Amino acid sequence: MARKRFELELLSLLRAEYPNVVASARELADVQFSDPQLLLKGIVDFIVDGVEAMLNKRKGSRPGHHRRASISASD
């Protein structure tokens, strides 16, 4: 019920002033009421992949041809 109410509040905003929010009301409501740990993992993976791609581009290496560093208890 709270999720639907939140979506309706977003949809009630003036489209001229908040076109992206109104257009994305369903997605924003889904994110607001979803599992934060699942979202965090996806965001972290996205950022790490982006940083690795930038480093590979800088080094001139191909994607996927590197070794991910692992963090051990001794670090």
Summary of the structure (lengths in Angstrom):
residues: 75
radius of gyration: 19.3
end to end distance: 46.0
largest distance: 54.8
contacts: 137
relative contact order: 0.09
helix: 63%
strand: 0%
